[in-house]
């Protein structure tokens, strides 16, 4: 089998290593050939000690599995139903022949083809058609065949570099799908682009009114509106799907074989969400083709970034797909007015908060790569203020190998570009390099943990944020920023459907996540009723009292309160009760949560304000639901039921 580069590489190992690994590879193949209908033999767990210690580090071993037909999934290598058994048998027989040759035994086949060991070829010949790269549970694998661009032959050729090269090539080809005019048009038909552009124009007018020196453009505002729409109205997060029969909760239970239609949309992996009550499986295909995601509109961060990047391109925004080796993906969009790339995470409705992952989520970053239609760039340094720590974790490939490989990939992709475009890309890269080496300090919006996904899912990934004590778990205090101080105005609102605060007096800054604007909370959570399509804040189940409060402090910037206006809406059932109050150091004023605007003259002259709601009462087992804040339809995304406006003056 002359074309088996994996076997060629395997033969170069010391004889004792070759004999051990070849026996293991033959066992994997024989298990499938002897038990073709047993799914358990088609899956190899990457974390299995035998695989991770005896096979993974050995040159050529993983390549042999790929040549047999195995593909990489989130935590396993899988031999899909669609893979060729004949190819599996052919590679198996070649390995067996080489093994017999070395131990002097009988040939494993009647007419084996001898593979003469030779020096390892450059990666270009090894990766002519590799399988998709290893992606984590939330990140959708790239689905297109990679561009066979060679890495430098003079550099060491290891299992790690082969895997890394596959990741680079697959992602680099993956982003070309977004350039399809037909697909962009389909995406555009799903986006309320006329409304978004109108909102962007209005947002820009407000920003320029607030700051006449503002040099942002309509595209910058359009990006913010697109993020908001995508998270609030279009896409939904999936931890586990409701049972397709009873609608109840399901539990993840391994995987199911993909159907022909799944494979058509590049869903080589199908999760099994099992209902214990109905004893029924609900299928969750992990679609990797963005055209299908325009229809399903759900998934985890892989699906979110995949579809969002397409939507950006459909609106004419220059976007690139960001792959993080520590299990996350997102998007960057180029701002013409600011002459820089902006971090955009659609899952979090976050823009230009690059330190969110390292500082806020507590991730231990290593490799972060940006893929666009023209270029692949190592952007790890944009997302870190701890460069030395990041560098110490970059051990998968050498820095020299990575730099030369990226340069080769870019040279190949840019062959057809004109000199002006090449010059533009080079100038942008130089600007980025300056940004990368500039010192960074976290901004307020980069300090919180992840808000998407279940708590268990976020905790398992270590993305709930840096450890905090119970006393300071919330403790957000709104302090006037420079623009708000100049305008002598504090204007904060919260939209429960979008789960986002809007700092309207500061150019419509957004803060995603209800808990991220709180001063204190006790026994309160955000409840989504998917059957009724309603959302609200309420007490945690079984609690008799719930409290929630927001704090505003003017003293630290030399200001004091002139007037206070507040609007809040609460709804009660049976004997449920909500008590709203405004308080300063000197006085407390109660007001009704009737959705009307209420002012409190007695708070004038104070330097701080706390807005608090106390939830009590109710009847029966669901008494906790009988006192609700901000109840509204998930579809009423423009409705705001909580708003605080503070006029200030010099103290």
ABEGO torsion letter per residue (X at the ends): XAABAAAAAAAABBAAAAAAAAAAAAAAAAAAAABAABAAAABBBAABAAAAAAAAABBGAAAAAAAAGBBBBAABBBBBAABBAAAAAAAAAAAAAAAAAAAGBBBABABBBBBBBBBBBBAAAAAABBBBBBBBAABBBBABBBBBBBBBAABBBBAAAAAAAAAAAAAAAAAAAAABAAAAAAAAAABBAAAAAAAAAAAAAAAAAABAABABBAAAAAAAAAAAAAAAAABBBBABBBBAAAGBBBBBBEBBBBBAAAAAAGBABBBBBBBAAAGBBBBBBBBABAAAAAAAGBEBAAAAAAAAAAAAAAAGBBBBBBBBAAGBBBBBBBBAAAGBBBBBBAAAGBBGBAAAAAAAAGBBBABBBBBBAABBBBAAAAABABAAAAAAABAABBAAAAAAAAAAAAAAAAAABBAAAAAAAAAAAAAAAAAAABBBBBBAAAABBBABEBAAAAAAAGAAEBBBBAAAABGBBBBBBAAAAAAGBBBBBBBAAAGBBBBAAAGGBBBBEAAAABABBBGBBBBBBAAAGBBBBBBBBGBABBBBBBBBBAAAAGBBBABBBBBBBBBBBEABBBBBBBBBAABBBBBBBAGBBBBBAAABGBABBBBBBBBBEEBEAAAAAABBBGBBBAABAABBABBBBBBBBBX
